[in-house]
Amino acid sequence: MKKILIVLFLLAIIMPVFAQSNNDGNSRLYYINLQIERIYTTTDGYVIQYRNSGRTLGIIGIPNEWFYESAGRAEKVLLQPGLDWPTMSIFYVDGEFSHVRLYLHRSRAHQSWGSIPQGTDVSRLFEDKDSFNIQY
C-alpha cells in the first residue's frame, strides 16, 4: 500500500513537467485590436476607417467574399446594445495574416455607420482580394 502511494505521489509531481514540455513548435497566434471610426457598406464589401497606433486615420476594404467562404478570412460579431464602440481585431499566425474580426453595432443608425456618396469610386480598396495590408 505504501509503494502505491509513493508511486502516485511521484507521478503527481512528474506529470506537470511533461505537460509543460508539450509544445512541439506549433504556430503562435497573436492579434492587434484597432478602434473603428466609421464603417461604410459598398457592393464590393466593407470600407473600414480605423484609428491606427499613431492615432491617425487609416482606411481599408474588406471584400464580401471573405465573410462567406468556408473558413473565411473575415467575421462579423454584432455588439449588444450599449455604449461599446466598434473595433477590429486582426489575427496573425507566425507573422502571417490569418483573419480579421469586426465587432459592429447591430443598428445601422449608430453613428459609427456611414454612407458613401453615390458614384464614389472605392474599387482601389478592393483590388487585391488575397492580401490584407493594414497601416499600424
matplotlib code that plots the C-alpha trace (Angstrom):
import matplotlib.pyplot as plt

x = [0.0, 2.9, 4.5, 1.4, 1.1, 4.7, 4.3, 1.1, 2.9, 5.8, 3.5, 1.7, 4.9, 6.4, 3.2, 3.2, 6.7, 5.7, 2.5, 4.6, 7.0, 4.2, 5.0, 6.2, 6.7, 3.2, 2.1, 1.9, -1.3, -1.4, -3.8, -3.9, -7.1, -7.9, -10.8, -13.1, -14.2, -16.6, -18.0, -19.3, -21.1, -20.5, -21.4, -17.8, -17.6, -17.0, -14.9, -13.4, -12.0, -9.9, -7.7, -4.1, -1.5, -0.2, -3.7, -4.1, -6.9, -6.4, -8.8, -9.1, -11.5, -12.7, -14.3, -17.7, -16.3, -14.1, -17.3, -18.9, -16.1, -15.9, -13.1, -13.3, -10.8, -13.3, -16.0, -18.7, -19.7, -22.7, -22.4, -25.1, -27.0, -25.0, -22.1, -19.4, -17.6, -16.9, -13.4, -11.5, -9.2, -6.6, -5.2, -1.8, -0.3, 3.5, 3.6, 1.3, -2.3, -4.9, -8.2, -10.0, -12.9, -15.2, -17.2, -20.0, -23.2, -26.4, -28.2, -27.2, -28.5, -25.4, -23.0, -20.2, -22.2, -21.8, -22.8, -20.5, -21.9, -23.2, -20.7, -17.6, -15.0, -13.8, -12.6, -8.9, -9.6, -10.7, -8.1, -6.0, -8.6, -5.9, -4.0, -4.8, -2.3, -3.1, -1.2, -0.4]
y = [0.0, 2.4, 1.6, 2.5, 5.8, 6.7, 5.9, 8.0, 10.8, 10.7, 10.7, 13.7, 15.6, 14.5, 14.8, 18.6, 18.6, 16.6, 18.6, 21.8, 20.5, 19.5, 22.5, 20.9, 24.2, 24.8, 28.1, 31.2, 33.3, 37.0, 39.8, 43.6, 45.4, 48.8, 51.2, 51.7, 55.2, 54.6, 51.6, 52.0, 49.3, 49.0, 46.4, 45.1, 44.8, 46.9, 50.0, 50.5, 53.8, 53.0, 54.7, 53.3, 53.2, 56.7, 58.0, 58.8, 57.5, 54.6, 53.1, 49.5, 47.5, 44.0, 42.1, 40.4, 37.1, 36.9, 36.7, 33.9, 31.5, 28.4, 29.1, 32.7, 35.4, 37.8, 37.5, 39.9, 39.9, 42.1, 44.0, 44.1, 47.4, 49.7, 52.1, 49.8, 51.3, 49.2, 47.6, 45.5, 42.6, 41.4, 37.9, 36.6, 33.2, 33.1, 36.6, 36.0, 37.4, 34.8, 36.6, 39.7, 40.0, 43.1, 44.0, 46.1, 47.7, 46.0, 49.2, 50.9, 54.1, 54.1, 57.0, 54.6, 53.5, 55.9, 56.1, 56.8, 59.3, 57.6, 57.5, 57.4, 55.0, 52.7, 49.9, 50.7, 49.4, 46.0, 45.5, 42.8, 40.4, 38.0, 40.2, 42.4, 45.3, 47.5, 50.5, 50.5]
z = [0.0, 0.8, -2.5, -4.4, -2.5, -3.2, -6.9, -7.2, -5.3, -7.7, -10.7, -9.4, -9.1, -12.5, -14.7, -14.8, -16.2, -19.2, -19.7, -19.9, -22.5, -24.9, -27.2, -30.4, -32.2, -33.3, -34.7, -32.5, -32.7, -31.8, -32.6, -32.9, -31.9, -33.6, -33.0, -35.9, -36.7, -39.5, -41.4, -44.9, -46.9, -50.6, -53.2, -53.1, -49.3, -46.2, -46.2, -42.7, -41.5, -38.4, -35.9, -36.0, -33.3, -34.4, -33.7, -37.4, -39.6, -42.0, -44.5, -45.7, -47.7, -46.7, -49.6, -49.1, -50.2, -47.1, -44.9, -46.9, -47.7, -45.6, -43.1, -44.4, -43.6, -42.1, -39.4, -38.1, -34.5, -33.6, -30.4, -27.8, -27.5, -25.3, -25.3, -26.7, -29.7, -32.8, -33.0, -35.5, -34.4, -36.9, -36.2, -37.2, -37.2, -37.2, -38.5, -41.5, -41.7, -40.7, -40.4, -39.3, -36.9, -36.9, -33.7, -35.1, -33.8, -34.7, -35.5, -38.8, -37.1, -34.8, -35.5, -36.5, -39.6, -42.6, -46.2, -49.2, -51.7, -54.9, -57.7, -55.4, -56.7, -53.9, -56.2, -55.4, -51.8, -53.2, -55.9, -54.1, -52.6, -51.5, -49.0, -46.1, -45.9, -42.9, -41.6, -38.0]

ax = plt.figure().add_subplot(projection="3d")
ax.plot(x, y, z, "-o")
ax.set_aspect("equal")
plt.show()
